[in-house]
Amino acid sequence: MPQDAKEYVTVKLTFEASAGDTPKDYYILYIDPDSYELKASEYVMTYASMMQGGAESGPPSVFVWEKTVRVEGLLCSSR
Protein backbone atom coordinates (compact mmCIF):
# COMPACT_ATOMS: atom_id res chain seq x y z
CA MET A 1 0.00 0.00 0.00
CA PRO A 2 2.68 2.60 0.82
CA GLN A 3 4.48 3.47 -2.41
CA ASP A 4 7.95 2.18 -1.56
CA ALA A 5 9.87 -1.08 -1.84
CA LYS A 6 9.55 -2.02 1.84
CA GLU A 7 7.59 -5.15 2.76
CA TYR A 8 5.09 -4.22 5.48
CA VAL A 9 3.50 -6.33 8.18
CA THR A 10 -0.25 -6.48 7.50
CA VAL A 11 -3.08 -7.04 9.93
CA LYS A 12 -6.69 -7.51 8.84
CA LEU A 13 -9.18 -6.02 11.30
CA THR A 14 -12.67 -7.55 11.07
CA PHE A 15 -15.85 -7.36 13.14
CA GLU A 16 -18.24 -9.89 14.64
CA ALA A 17 -21.56 -10.46 12.88
CA SER A 18 -23.41 -8.55 15.61
CA ALA A 19 -21.31 -5.38 15.12
CA GLY A 20 -23.68 -2.68 13.94
CA ASP A 21 -25.00 -2.17 10.40
CA THR A 22 -21.85 -3.21 8.56
CA PRO A 23 -20.23 -6.25 10.20
CA LYS A 24 -18.53 -7.25 6.94
CA ASP A 25 -16.51 -4.02 6.78
CA TYR A 26 -12.80 -4.51 7.32
CA TYR A 27 -9.49 -2.71 7.56
CA ILE A 28 -6.07 -3.86 6.46
CA LEU A 29 -3.35 -2.13 8.47
CA TYR A 30 0.17 -1.71 7.04
CA ILE A 31 2.80 -1.61 9.79
CA ASP A 32 6.47 -0.72 9.32
CA PRO A 33 8.42 -3.83 10.44
CA ASP A 34 11.36 -1.70 11.66
CA SER A 35 9.58 0.97 13.70
CA TYR A 36 6.16 -0.71 14.24
CA GLU A 37 4.52 2.53 13.12
CA LEU A 38 1.22 2.43 11.23
CA LYS A 39 2.04 3.62 7.72
CA ALA A 40 -1.20 3.00 5.83
CA SER A 41 -4.64 1.44 6.05
CA GLU A 42 -7.18 0.16 3.57
CA TYR A 43 -10.88 0.28 4.47
CA VAL A 44 -13.58 -1.67 2.67
CA MET A 45 -17.20 -0.63 3.22
CA THR A 46 -20.07 -3.10 2.86
CA TYR A 47 -23.12 -0.98 3.66
CA ALA A 48 -25.55 -2.43 1.08
CA SER A 49 -27.81 0.62 0.76
CA MET A 50 -24.80 2.75 -0.24
CA MET A 51 -23.46 0.36 -2.89
CA GLN A 52 -24.22 1.03 -6.55
CA GLY A 53 -25.82 -1.65 -8.69
CA GLY A 54 -26.21 -4.18 -5.87
CA ALA A 55 -22.45 -4.54 -5.27
CA GLU A 56 -21.52 -6.31 -2.04
CA SER A 57 -18.77 -3.86 -1.18
CA GLY A 58 -17.33 -0.56 -2.27
CA PRO A 59 -13.83 0.00 -3.56
CA PRO A 60 -11.15 0.22 -0.87
CA SER A 61 -10.49 3.61 0.72
CA VAL A 62 -6.76 4.05 1.26
CA PHE A 63 -5.09 6.24 3.88
CA VAL A 64 -1.30 6.73 3.92
CA TRP A 65 0.43 8.46 6.81
CA GLU A 66 3.71 10.25 6.17
CA LYS A 67 4.57 11.33 9.69
CA THR A 68 3.90 10.60 13.33
CA VAL A 69 3.13 12.89 16.25
CA ARG A 70 3.38 12.26 19.97
CA VAL A 71 0.17 12.99 21.90
CA GLU A 72 0.51 12.74 25.68
CA GLY A 73 3.21 10.10 25.28
CA LEU A 74 1.37 8.04 22.64
CA LEU A 75 2.94 7.91 19.17
CA CYS A 76 0.19 8.41 16.56
CA SER A 77 0.19 8.33 12.76
CA SER A 78 -0.66 11.67 11.20
CA ARG A 79 -1.51 12.95 7.72
C-alpha positions as CSV (number, residue, x, y, z in Angstrom):
1,M,0.0,0.0,0.0
2,P,2.7,2.6,0.8
3,Q,4.5,3.5,-2.4
4,D,8.0,2.2,-1.6
5,A,9.9,-1.1,-1.8
6,K,9.5,-2.0,1.8
7,E,7.6,-5.1,2.8
8,Y,5.1,-4.2,5.5
9,V,3.5,-6.3,8.2
10,T,-0.2,-6.5,7.5
11,V,-3.1,-7.0,9.9
12,K,-6.7,-7.5,8.8
13,L,-9.2,-6.0,11.3
14,T,-12.7,-7.5,11.1
15,F,-15.9,-7.4,13.1
16,E,-18.2,-9.9,14.6
17,A,-21.6,-10.5,12.9
18,S,-23.4,-8.5,15.6
19,A,-21.3,-5.4,15.1
20,G,-23.7,-2.7,13.9
21,D,-25.0,-2.2,10.4
22,T,-21.8,-3.2,8.6
23,P,-20.2,-6.2,10.2
24,K,-18.5,-7.3,6.9
25,D,-16.5,-4.0,6.8
26,Y,-12.8,-4.5,7.3
27,Y,-9.5,-2.7,7.6
28,I,-6.1,-3.9,6.5
29,L,-3.3,-2.1,8.5
30,Y,0.2,-1.7,7.0
31,I,2.8,-1.6,9.8
32,D,6.5,-0.7,9.3
33,P,8.4,-3.8,10.4
34,D,11.4,-1.7,11.7
35,S,9.6,1.0,13.7
36,Y,6.2,-0.7,14.2
37,E,4.5,2.5,13.1
38,L,1.2,2.4,11.2
39,K,2.0,3.6,7.7
40,A,-1.2,3.0,5.8
41,S,-4.6,1.4,6.1
42,E,-7.2,0.2,3.6
43,Y,-10.9,0.3,4.5
44,V,-13.6,-1.7,2.7
45,M,-17.2,-0.6,3.2
46,T,-20.1,-3.1,2.9
47,Y,-23.1,-1.0,3.7
48,A,-25.5,-2.4,1.1
49,S,-27.8,0.6,0.8
50,M,-24.8,2.8,-0.2
51,M,-23.5,0.4,-2.9
52,Q,-24.2,1.0,-6.6
53,G,-25.8,-1.6,-8.7
54,G,-26.2,-4.2,-5.9
55,A,-22.5,-4.5,-5.3
56,E,-21.5,-6.3,-2.0
57,S,-18.8,-3.9,-1.2
58,G,-17.3,-0.6,-2.3
59,P,-13.8,0.0,-3.6
60,P,-11.1,0.2,-0.9
61,S,-10.5,3.6,0.7
62,V,-6.8,4.1,1.3
63,F,-5.1,6.2,3.9
64,V,-1.3,6.7,3.9
65,W,0.4,8.5,6.8
66,E,3.7,10.3,6.2
67,K,4.6,11.3,9.7
68,T,3.9,10.6,13.3
69,V,3.1,12.9,16.2
70,R,3.4,12.3,20.0
71,V,0.2,13.0,21.9
72,E,0.5,12.7,25.7
73,G,3.2,10.1,25.3
74,L,1.4,8.0,22.6
75,L,2.9,7.9,19.2
76,C,0.2,8.4,16.6
77,S,0.2,8.3,12.8
78,S,-0.7,11.7,11.2
79,R,-1.5,13.0,7.7
